[in-house]
């Protein structure tokens, strides 16, 4: 008895949601905050960022390859 009422409420809510989406005509979309509107400028900016990222990864690879990386593990007590 209790589960059938809950199922009925869920069906009604889904129906309301679908009708709302149908009447609105479009689904909500994610909007990216892109400062450059020209596609070629955007791609050049992306390439610059990728070059910067590649340089940082190269530095990390050198650090790992040299074997000079030191990791210290400390114990953290978590109180619950």
Secondary structure, DSSP 4 states (H G I P E B T S, - for coil): -HHHHHHHHHHHHHHHHHHHHHHH-S--------S--SHHHHHHHHHHHHHHHHHHHHHHHHHHHHT---------PPP-
